Amino acid sequence: MAKDRIISHLACEKCRARNYTQVVTRNRKLGDLKLSKHCSSCRAHTMHKETK
């Protein structure tokens, strides 16, 4: 069961820093998820986009 899951990163759209990780299934399309999260580099809440 663990083989069908991969680690996805959430990257800040301003500074491109990868701050957060999450585990998703392989058959899900990457790049769809956008969340407003706190970026430690920008020190502000910014949009984070899902990357591989």
PDBQT receptor file of N, H, CA, C and O in Angstrom, charges set to zero:
ATOM      1  N   MET A   1       0.800  -1.201   0.000  1.00  0.00    +0.000 N 
ATOM      2  CA  MET A   1       0.000   0.000   0.000  1.00  0.00    +0.000 C 
ATOM      3  C   MET A   1       0.841   1.263   0.000  1.00  0.00    +0.000 C 
ATOM      4  O   MET A   1       0.411   2.280  -0.544  1.00  0.00    +0.000 OA
ATOM      5  N   ALA A   2       1.999   1.231   0.578  1.00  0.00    +0.000 N 
ATOM      6  H   ALA A   2       2.348   0.405   1.020  1.00  0.00    +0.000 HD
ATOM      7  CA  ALA A   2       2.818   2.434   0.675  1.00  0.00    +0.000 C 
ATOM      8  C   ALA A   2       3.441   2.815  -0.663  1.00  0.00    +0.000 C 
ATOM      9  O   ALA A   2       3.931   3.935  -0.811  1.00  0.00    +0.000 OA
ATOM     10  N   LYS A   3       3.433   1.914  -1.636  1.00  0.00    +0.000 N 
ATOM     11  H   LYS A   3       3.035   1.004  -1.516  1.00  0.00    +0.000 HD
ATOM     12  CA  LYS A   3       4.051   2.201  -2.926  1.00  0.00    +0.000 C 
ATOM     13  C   LYS A   3       3.213   3.144  -3.780  1.00  0.00    +0.000 C 
ATOM     14  O   LYS A   3       3.736   3.724  -4.732  1.00  0.00    +0.000 OA
ATOM     15  N   ASP A   4       1.945   3.314  -3.473  1.00  0.00    +0.000 N 
ATOM     16  H   ASP A   4       1.521   2.844  -2.699  1.00  0.00    +0.000 HD
ATOM     17  CA  ASP A   4       1.096   4.182  -4.276  1.00  0.00    +0.000 C 
ATOM     18  C   ASP A   4       1.049   5.604  -3.726  1.00  0.00    +0.000 C 
ATOM     19  O   ASP A   4       0.182   6.384  -4.122  1.00  0.00    +0.000 OA
ATOM     20  N   ARG A   5       1.952   5.954  -2.832  1.00  0.00    +0.000 N 
ATOM     21  H   ARG A   5       2.656   5.320  -2.511  1.00  0.00    +0.000 HD
ATOM     22  CA  ARG A   5       1.976   7.293  -2.240  1.00  0.00    +0.000 C 
ATOM     23  C   ARG A   5       3.329   7.953  -2.489  1.00  0.00    +0.000 C 
ATOM     24  O   ARG A   5       4.366   7.289  -2.478  1.00  0.00    +0.000 OA
ATOM     25  N   ILE A   6       3.307   9.260  -2.713  1.00  0.00    +0.000 N 
ATOM     26  H   ILE A   6       2.465   9.799  -2.721  1.00  0.00    +0.000 HD
ATOM     27  CA  ILE A   6       4.533  10.036  -2.913  1.00  0.00    +0.000 C 
ATOM     28  C   ILE A   6       4.494  11.264  -2.012  1.00  0.00    +0.000 C 
ATOM     29  O   ILE A   6       3.434  11.646  -1.516  1.00  0.00    +0.000 OA
ATOM     30  N   ILE A   7       5.647  11.875  -1.804  1.00  0.00    +0.000 N 
ATOM     31  H   ILE A   7       6.508  11.565  -2.207  1.00  0.00    +0.000 HD
ATOM     32  CA  ILE A   7       5.725  13.089  -0.994  1.00  0.00    +0.000 C 
ATOM     33  C   ILE A   7       5.642  14.289  -1.923  1.00  0.00    +0.000 C 
ATOM     34  O   ILE A   7       6.410  14.406  -2.878  1.00  0.00    +0.000 OA
ATOM     35  N   SER A   8       4.715  15.166  -1.634  1.00  0.00    +0.000 N 
ATOM     36  H   SER A   8       4.091  15.072  -0.858  1.00  0.00    +0.000 HD
ATOM     37  CA  SER A   8       4.518  16.389  -2.403  1.00  0.00    +0.000 C 
ATOM     38  C   SER A   8       4.912  17.567  -1.530  1.00  0.00    +0.000 C 
ATOM     39  O   SER A   8       4.671  17.555  -0.323  1.00  0.00    +0.000 OA
ATOM     40  N   HIS A   9       5.522  18.590  -2.132  1.00  0.00    +0.000 N 
ATOM     41  H   HIS A   9       5.718  18.600  -3.113  1.00  0.00    +0.000 HD
ATOM     42  CA  HIS A   9       5.952  19.775  -1.399  1.00  0.00    +0.000 C 
ATOM     43  C   HIS A   9       5.065  20.953  -1.748  1.00  0.00    +0.000 C 
ATOM     44  O   HIS A   9       4.547  21.047  -2.861  1.00  0.00    +0.000 OA
ATOM     45  N   LEU A  10       4.892  21.850  -0.790  1.00  0.00    +0.000 N 
ATOM     46  H   LEU A  10       5.312  21.774   0.114  1.00  0.00    +0.000 HD
ATOM     47  CA  LEU A  10       4.195  23.108  -1.043  1.00  0.00    +0.000 C 
ATOM     48  C   LEU A  10       5.234  24.222  -1.073  1.00  0.00    +0.000 C 
ATOM     49  O   LEU A  10       5.956  24.437  -0.099  1.00  0.00    +0.000 OA
ATOM     50  N   ALA A  11       5.304  24.930  -2.202  1.00  0.00    +0.000 N 
ATOM     51  H   ALA A  11       4.718  24.756  -2.993  1.00  0.00    +0.000 HD
ATOM     52  CA  ALA A  11       6.307  25.976  -2.385  1.00  0.00    +0.000 C 
ATOM     53  C   ALA A  11       5.631  27.338  -2.420  1.00  0.00    +0.000 C 
ATOM     54  O   ALA A  11       4.554  27.497  -2.994  1.00  0.00    +0.000 OA
ATOM     55  N   CYS A  12       6.273  28.308  -1.804  1.00  0.00    +0.000 N 
ATOM     56  H   CYS A  12       7.148  28.178  -1.337  1.00  0.00    +0.000 HD
ATOM     57  CA  CYS A  12       5.775  29.677  -1.785  1.00  0.00    +0.000 C 
ATOM     58  C   CYS A  12       5.834  30.251  -3.198  1.00  0.00    +0.000 C 
ATOM     59  O   CYS A  12       6.822  30.057  -3.907  1.00  0.00    +0.000 OA
ATOM     60  N   GLU A  13       4.788  30.952  -3.609  1.00  0.00    +0.000 N 
ATOM     61  H   GLU A  13       3.985  31.109  -3.033  1.00  0.00    +0.000 HD
ATOM     62  CA  GLU A  13       4.764  31.521  -4.957  1.00  0.00    +0.000 C 
ATOM     63  C   GLU A  13       5.610  32.787  -5.069  1.00  0.00    +0.000 C 
ATOM     64  O   GLU A  13       5.999  33.160  -6.176  1.00  0.00    +0.000 OA
ATOM     65  N   LYS A  14       5.904  33.457  -3.954  1.00  0.00    +0.000 N 
ATOM     66  H   LYS A  14       5.588  33.154  -3.055  1.00  0.00    +0.000 HD
ATOM     67  CA  LYS A  14       6.735  34.666  -3.988  1.00  0.00    +0.000 C 
ATOM     68  C   LYS A  14       8.218  34.327  -4.046  1.00  0.00    +0.000 C 
ATOM     69  O   LYS A  14       8.916  34.739  -4.972  1.00  0.00    +0.000 OA
ATOM     70  N   CYS A  15       8.702  33.573  -3.057  1.00  0.00    +0.000 N 
ATOM     71  H   CYS A  15       8.135  33.238  -2.304  1.00  0.00    +0.000 HD
ATOM     72  CA  CYS A  15      10.137  33.320  -2.953  1.00  0.00    +0.000 C 
ATOM     73  C   CYS A  15      10.535  31.902  -3.366  1.00  0.00    +0.000 C 
ATOM     74  O   CYS A  15      11.726  31.588  -3.377  1.00  0.00    +0.000 OA
ATOM     75  N   ARG A  16       9.587  31.049  -3.702  1.00  0.00    +0.000 N 
ATOM     76  H   ARG A  16       8.620  31.305  -3.693  1.00  0.00    +0.000 HD
ATOM     77  CA  ARG A  16       9.814  29.673  -4.160  1.00  0.00    +0.000 C 
ATOM     78  C   ARG A  16      10.436  28.755  -3.105  1.00  0.00    +0.000 C 
ATOM     79  O   ARG A  16      11.003  27.718  -3.451  1.00  0.00    +0.000 OA
ATOM     80  N   ALA A  17      10.340  29.119  -1.838  1.00  0.00    +0.000 N 
ATOM     81  H   ALA A  17       9.880  29.962  -1.557  1.00  0.00    +0.000 HD
ATOM     82  CA  ALA A  17      10.868  28.271  -0.773  1.00  0.00    +0.000 C 
ATOM     83  C   ALA A  17       9.887  27.137  -0.517  1.00  0.00    +0.000 C 
ATOM     84  O   ALA A  17       8.677  27.353  -0.463  1.00  0.00    +0.000 OA
ATOM     85  N   ARG A  18      10.414  25.928  -0.360  1.00  0.00    +0.000 N 
ATOM     86  H   ARG A  18      11.397  25.752  -0.404  1.00  0.00    +0.000 HD
ATOM     87  CA  ARG A  18       9.571  24.765  -0.073  1.00  0.00    +0.000 C 
ATOM     88  C   ARG A  18       9.449  24.618   1.438  1.00  0.00    +0.000 C 
ATOM     89  O   ARG A  18      10.387  24.186   2.107  1.00  0.00    +0.000 OA
ATOM     90  N   ASN A  19       8.292  24.978   1.967  1.00  0.00    +0.000 N 
ATOM     91  H   ASN A  19       7.529  25.330   1.424  1.00  0.00    +0.000 HD
ATOM     92  CA  ASN A  19       8.105  25.034   3.408  1.00  0.00    +0.000 C 
ATOM     93  C   ASN A  19       7.349  23.849   3.983  1.00  0.00    +0.000 C 
ATOM     94  O   ASN A  19       7.620  23.451   5.116  1.00  0.00    +0.000 OA
ATOM     95  N   TYR A  20       6.425  23.279   3.253  1.00  0.00    +0.000 N 
ATOM     96  H   TYR A  20       6.205  23.602   2.333  1.00  0.00    +0.000 HD
ATOM     97  CA  TYR A  20       5.542  22.249   3.781  1.00  0.00    +0.000 C 
ATOM     98  C   TYR A  20       5.594  21.005   2.902  1.00  0.00    +0.000 C 
ATOM     99  O   TYR A  20       5.863  21.094   1.704  1.00  0.00    +0.000 OA
ATOM    100  N   THR A  21       5.331  19.833   3.510  1.00  0.00    +0.000 N 
ATOM    101  H   THR A  21       5.112  19.761   4.483  1.00  0.00    +0.000 HD
ATOM    102  CA  THR A  21       5.252  18.574   2.774  1.00  0.00    +0.000 C 
ATOM    103  C   THR A  21       3.937  17.895   3.097  1.00  0.00    +0.000 C 
ATOM    104  O   THR A  21       3.315  18.148   4.129  1.00  0.00    +0.000 OA
ATOM    105  N   GLN A  22       3.526  17.015   2.174  1.00  0.00    +0.000 N 
ATOM    106  H   GLN A  22       4.031  16.809   1.336  1.00  0.00    +0.000 HD
ATOM    107  CA  GLN A  22       2.327  16.213   2.401  1.00  0.00    +0.000 C 
ATOM    108  C   GLN A  22       2.450  14.933   1.595  1.00  0.00    +0.000 C 
ATOM    109  O   GLN A  22       3.161  14.892   0.591  1.00  0.00    +0.000 OA
ATOM    110  N   VAL A  23       1.762  13.890   2.029  1.00  0.00    +0.000 N 
ATOM    111  H   VAL A  23       1.184  13.922   2.845  1.00  0.00    +0.000 HD
ATOM    112  CA  VAL A  23       1.781  12.608   1.347  1.00  0.00    +0.000 C 
ATOM    113  C   VAL A  23       0.501  12.485   0.536  1.00  0.00    +0.000 C 
ATOM    114  O   VAL A  23      -0.597  12.624   1.077  1.00  0.00    +0.000 OA
ATOM    115  N   VAL A  24       0.639  12.223  -0.774  1.00  0.00    +0.000 N 
ATOM    116  H   VAL A  24       1.531  12.110  -1.213  1.00  0.00    +0.000 HD
ATOM    117  CA  VAL A  24      -0.513  12.104  -1.669  1.00  0.00    +0.000 C 
ATOM    118  C   VAL A  24      -0.400  10.820  -2.475  1.00  0.00    +0.000 C 
ATOM    119  O   VAL A  24       0.673  10.221  -2.550  1.00  0.00    +0.000 OA
ATOM    120  N   THR A  25      -1.504  10.397  -3.078  1.00  0.00    +0.000 N 
ATOM    121  H   THR A  25      -2.376  10.883  -3.018  1.00  0.00    +0.000 HD
ATOM    122  CA  THR A  25      -1.494   9.202  -3.915  1.00  0.00    +0.000 C 
ATOM    123  C   THR A  25      -0.886   9.517  -5.275  1.00  0.00    +0.000 C 
ATOM    124  O   THR A  25      -0.908  10.663  -5.723  1.00  0.00    +0.000 OA
ATOM    125  N   ARG A  26      -0.349   8.503  -5.923  1.00  0.00    +0.000 N 
ATOM    126  H   ARG A  26      -0.332   7.571  -5.559  1.00  0.00    +0.000 HD
ATOM    127  CA  ARG A  26       0.339   8.692  -7.205  1.00  0.00    +0.000 C 
ATOM    128  C   ARG A  26      -0.608   9.085  -8.331  1.00  0.00    +0.000 C 
ATOM    129  O   ARG A  26      -0.215   9.832  -9.227  1.00  0.00    +0.000 OA
ATOM    130  N   ASN A  27      -1.835   8.602  -8.306  1.00  0.00    +0.000 N 
ATOM    131  H   ASN A  27      -2.154   7.995  -7.578  1.00  0.00    +0.000 HD
ATOM    132  CA  ASN A  27      -2.735   8.843  -9.422  1.00  0.00    +0.000 C 
ATOM    133  C   ASN A  27      -3.366  10.238  -9.379  1.00  0.00    +0.000 C 
ATOM    134  O   ASN A  27      -4.139  10.587 -10.272  1.00  0.00    +0.000 OA
ATOM    135  N   ARG A  28      -3.052  11.034  -8.365  1.00  0.00    +0.000 N 
ATOM    136  H   ARG A  28      -2.425  10.751  -7.640  1.00  0.00    +0.000 HD
ATOM    137  CA  ARG A  28      -3.574  12.392  -8.266  1.00  0.00    +0.000 C 
ATOM    138  C   ARG A  28      -2.713  13.334  -9.086  1.00  0.00    +0.000 C 
ATOM    139  O   ARG A  28      -1.490  13.193  -9.110  1.00  0.00    +0.000 OA
ATOM    140  N   LYS A  29      -3.333  14.289  -9.754  1.00  0.00    +0.000 N 
ATOM    141  H   LYS A  29      -4.326  14.403  -9.734  1.00  0.00    +0.000 HD
ATOM    142  CA  LYS A  29      -2.605  15.233 -10.594  1.00  0.00    +0.000 C 
ATOM    143  C   LYS A  29      -1.921  16.293  -9.721  1.00  0.00    +0.000 C 
ATOM    144  O   LYS A  29      -2.587  16.935  -8.908  1.00  0.00    +0.000 OA
ATOM    145  N   LEU A  30      -0.608  16.489  -9.875  1.00  0.00    +0.000 N 
ATOM    146  H   LEU A  30      -0.068  15.968 -10.535  1.00  0.00    +0.000 HD
ATOM    147  CA  LEU A  30       0.132  17.459  -9.079  1.00  0.00    +0.000 C 
ATOM    148  C   LEU A  30      -0.061  18.861  -9.622  1.00  0.00    +0.000 C 
ATOM    149  O   LEU A  30      -0.299  19.044 -10.816  1.00  0.00    +0.000 OA
ATOM    150  N   GLY A  31       0.041  19.840  -8.756  1.00  0.00    +0.000 N 
ATOM    151  H   GLY A  31       0.235  19.691  -7.786  1.00  0.00    +0.000 HD
ATOM    152  CA  GLY A  31      -0.058  21.225  -9.165  1.00  0.00    +0.000 C 
ATOM    153  C   GLY A  31      -1.431  21.827  -9.010  1.00  0.00    +0.000 C 
ATOM    154  O   GLY A  31      -1.607  23.017  -9.273  1.00  0.00    +0.000 OA
ATOM    155  N   ASP A  32      -2.410  21.051  -8.593  1.00  0.00    +0.000 N 
ATOM    156  H   ASP A  32      -2.266  20.085  -8.379  1.00  0.00    +0.000 HD
ATOM    157  CA  ASP A  32      -3.770  21.560  -8.461  1.00  0.00    +0.000 C 
ATOM    158  C   ASP A  32      -4.002  22.298  -7.155  1.00  0.00    +0.000 C 
ATOM    159  O   ASP A  32      -4.820  23.216  -7.103  1.00  0.00    +0.000 OA
ATOM    160  N   LEU A  33      -3.306  21.917  -6.114  1.00  0.00    +0.000 N 
ATOM    161  H   LEU A  33      -2.641  21.171  -6.157  1.00  0.00    +0.000 HD
ATOM    162  CA  LEU A  33      -3.575  22.443  -4.783  1.00  0.00    +0.000 C 
ATOM    163  C   LEU A  33      -2.876  23.777  -4.549  1.00  0.00    +0.000 C 
ATOM    164  O   LEU A  33      -1.672  23.901  -4.773  1.00  0.00    +0.000 OA
ATOM    165  N   LYS A  34      -3.635  24.773  -4.096  1.00  0.00    +0.000 N 
ATOM    166  H   LYS A  34      -4.613  24.672  -3.914  1.00  0.00    +0.000 HD
ATOM    167  CA  LYS A  34      -3.085  26.072  -3.705  1.00  0.00    +0.000 C 
ATOM    168  C   LYS A  34      -3.681  26.438  -2.360  1.00  0.00    +0.000 C 
ATOM    169  O   LYS A  34      -4.901  26.458  -2.198  1.00  0.00    +0.000 OA
ATOM    170  N   LEU A  35      -2.815  26.728  -1.389  1.00  0.00    +0.000 N 
ATOM    171  H   LEU A  35      -1.824  26.711  -1.521  1.00  0.00    +0.000 HD
ATOM    172  CA  LEU A  35      -3.255  27.068  -0.045  1.00  0.00    +0.000 C 
ATOM    173  C   LEU A  35      -2.559  28.341   0.420  1.00  0.00    +0.000 C 
ATOM    174  O   LEU A  35      -1.442  28.642  -0.003  1.00  0.00    +0.000 OA
ATOM    175  N   SER A  36      -3.227  29.077   1.287  1.00  0.00    +0.000 N 
ATOM    176  H   SER A  36      -4.134  28.832   1.630  1.00  0.00    +0.000 HD
ATOM    177  CA  SER A  36      -2.613  30.240   1.908  1.00  0.00    +0.000 C 
ATOM    178  C   SER A  36      -1.963  29.779   3.209  1.00  0.00    +0.000 C 
ATOM    179  O   SER A  36      -2.643  29.418   4.169  1.00  0.00    +0.000 OA
ATOM    180  N   LYS A  37      -0.632  29.800   3.219  1.00  0.00    +0.000 N 
ATOM    181  H   LYS A  37      -0.079  30.094   2.439  1.00  0.00    +0.000 HD
ATOM    182  CA  LYS A  37       0.137  29.338   4.369  1.00  0.00    +0.000 C 
ATOM    183  C   LYS A  37       1.143  30.410   4.767  1.00  0.00    +0.000 C 
ATOM    184  O   LYS A  37       1.406  31.344   4.010  1.00  0.00    +0.000 OA
ATOM    185  N   HIS A  38       1.701  30.262   5.966  1.00  0.00    +0.000 N 
ATOM    186  H   HIS A  38       1.486  29.503   6.581  1.00  0.00    +0.000 HD
ATOM    187  CA  HIS A  38       2.716  31.193   6.443  1.00  0.00    +0.000 C 
ATOM    188  C   HIS A  38       4.074  30.767   5.911  1.00  0.00    +0.000 C 
ATOM    189  O   HIS A  38       4.481  29.615   6.065  1.00  0.00    +0.000 OA
ATOM    190  N   CYS A  39       4.768  31.702   5.287  1.00  0.00    +0.000 N 
ATOM    191  H   CYS A  39       4.437  32.637   5.161  1.00  0.00    +0.000 HD
ATOM    192  CA  CYS A  39       6.113  31.451   4.775  1.00  0.00    +0.000 C 
ATOM    193  C   CYS A  39       7.117  32.041   5.754  1.00  0.00    +0.000 C 
ATOM    194  O   CYS A  39       7.047  33.223   6.090  1.00  0.00    +0.000 OA
ATOM    195  N   SER A  40       8.050  31.210   6.211  1.00  0.00    +0.000 N 
ATOM    196  H   SER A  40       8.107  30.250   5.938  1.00  0.00    +0.000 HD
ATOM    197  CA  SER A  40       9.044  31.687   7.173  1.00  0.00    +0.000 C 
ATOM    198  C   SER A  40      10.081  32.593   6.511  1.00  0.00    +0.000 C 
ATOM    199  O   SER A  40      10.683  33.431   7.182  1.00  0.00    +0.000 OA
ATOM    200  N   SER A  41      10.296  32.438   5.212  1.00  0.00    +0.000 N 
ATOM    201  H   SER A  41       9.807  31.757   4.667  1.00  0.00    +0.000 HD
ATOM    202  CA  SER A  41      11.247  33.296   4.510  1.00  0.00    +0.000 C 
ATOM    203  C   SER A  41      10.675  34.682   4.267  1.00  0.00    +0.000 C 
ATOM    204  O   SER A  41      11.358  35.685   4.475  1.00  0.00    +0.000 OA
ATOM    205  N   CYS A  42       9.415  34.744   3.823  1.00  0.00    +0.000 N 
ATOM    206  H   CYS A  42       8.860  33.930   3.654  1.00  0.00    +0.000 HD
ATOM    207  CA  CYS A  42       8.756  36.029   3.550  1.00  0.00    +0.000 C 
ATOM    208  C   CYS A  42       8.201  36.670   4.819  1.00  0.00    +0.000 C 
ATOM    209  O   CYS A  42       7.961  37.877   4.865  1.00  0.00    +0.000 OA
ATOM    210  N   ARG A  43       8.000  35.850   5.845  1.00  0.00    +0.000 N 
ATOM    211  H   ARG A  43       8.195  34.870   5.808  1.00  0.00    +0.000 HD
ATOM    212  CA  ARG A  43       7.395  36.267   7.108  1.00  0.00    +0.000 C 
ATOM    213  C   ARG A  43       6.007  36.861   6.899  1.00  0.00    +0.000 C 
ATOM    214  O   ARG A  43       5.662  37.890   7.479  1.00  0.00    +0.000 OA
ATOM    215  N   ALA A  44       5.211  36.188   6.053  1.00  0.00    +0.000 N 
ATOM    216  H   ALA A  44       5.492  35.352   5.582  1.00  0.00    +0.000 HD
ATOM    217  CA  ALA A  44       3.842  36.625   5.773  1.00  0.00    +0.000 C 
ATOM    218  C   ALA A  44       3.044  35.435   5.257  1.00  0.00    +0.000 C 
ATOM    219  O   ALA A  44       3.614  34.419   4.860  1.00  0.00    +0.000 OA
ATOM    220  N   HIS A  45       1.725  35.567   5.265  1.00  0.00    +0.000 N 
ATOM    221  H   HIS A  45       1.261  36.393   5.587  1.00  0.00    +0.000 HD
ATOM    222  CA  HIS A  45       0.869  34.558   4.683  1.00  0.00    +0.000 C 
ATOM    223  C   HIS A  45       0.843  34.768   3.163  1.00  0.00    +0.000 C 
ATOM    224  O   HIS A  45       0.444  35.829   2.682  1.00  0.00    +0.000 OA
ATOM    225  N   THR A  46       1.269  33.754   2.423  1.00  0.00    +0.000 N 
ATOM    226  H   THR A  46       1.593  32.892   2.813  1.00  0.00    +0.000 HD
ATOM    227  CA  THR A  46       1.296  33.821   0.972  1.00  0.00    +0.000 C 
ATOM    228  C   THR A  46       0.678  32.553   0.406  1.00  0.00    +0.000 C 
ATOM    229  O   THR A  46       0.469  31.578   1.128  1.00  0.00    +0.000 OA
ATOM    230  N   MET A  47       0.388  32.572  -0.879  1.00  0.00    +0.000 N 
ATOM    231  H   MET A  47       0.558  33.364  -1.465  1.00  0.00    +0.000 HD
ATOM    232  CA  MET A  47      -0.143  31.387  -1.546  1.00  0.00    +0.000 C 
ATOM    233  C   MET A  47       0.978  30.386  -1.761  1.00  0.00    +0.000 C 
ATOM    234  O   MET A  47       2.069  30.751  -2.199  1.00  0.00    +0.000 OA
ATOM    235  N   HIS A  48       0.709  29.121  -1.451  1.00  0.00    +0.000 N 
ATOM    236  H   HIS A  48      -0.177  28.825  -1.094  1.00  0.00    +0.000 HD
ATOM    237  CA  HIS A  48       1.660  28.038  -1.648  1.00  0.00    +0.000 C 
ATOM    238  C   HIS A  48       1.079  27.074  -2.664  1.00  0.00    +0.000 C 
ATOM    239  O   HIS A  48      -0.081  26.675  -2.561  1.00  0.00    +0.000 OA
ATOM    240  N   LYS A  49       1.892  26.699  -3.651  1.00  0.00    +0.000 N 
ATOM    241  H   LYS A  49       2.834  27.023  -3.734  1.00  0.00    +0.000 HD
ATOM    242  CA  LYS A  49       1.463  25.823  -4.721  1.00  0.00    +0.000 C 
ATOM    243  C   LYS A  49       2.131  24.459  -4.563  1.00  0.00    +0.000 C 
ATOM    244  O   LYS A  49       3.277  24.363  -4.126  1.00  0.00    +0.000 OA
ATOM    245  N   GLU A  50       1.413  23.430  -4.916  1.00  0.00    +0.000 N 
ATOM    246  H   GLU A  50       0.481  23.508  -5.271  1.00  0.00    +0.000 HD
ATOM    247  CA  GLU A  50       1.912  22.073  -4.798  1.00  0.00    +0.000 C 
ATOM    248  C   GLU A  50       2.940  21.794  -5.895  1.00  0.00    +0.000 C 
ATOM    249  O   GLU A  50       2.684  22.056  -7.070  1.00  0.00    +0.000 OA
ATOM    250  N   THR A  51       4.111  21.257  -5.506  1.00  0.00    +0.000 N 
ATOM    251  H   THR A  51       4.318  21.044  -4.552  1.00  0.00    +0.000 HD
ATOM    252  CA  THR A  51       5.153  20.873  -6.449  1.00  0.00    +0.000 C 
ATOM    253  C   THR A  51       5.560  19.442  -6.154  1.00  0.00    +0.000 C 
ATOM    254  O   THR A  51       5.150  18.862  -5.149  1.00  0.00    +0.000 OA
ATOM    255  N   LYS A  52       6.363  18.881  -7.029  1.00  0.00    +0.000 N 
ATOM    256  H   LYS A  52       6.696  19.351  -7.846  1.00  0.00    +0.000 HD
ATOM    257  CA  LYS A  52       6.782  17.493  -6.857  1.00  0.00    +0.000 C 
ATOM    258  C   LYS A  52       7.943  17.376  -5.909  1.00  0.00    +0.000 C 
ATOM    259  O   LYS A  52       8.421  16.271  -5.652  1.00  0.00    +0.000 OA
TER     260      LYS A  52
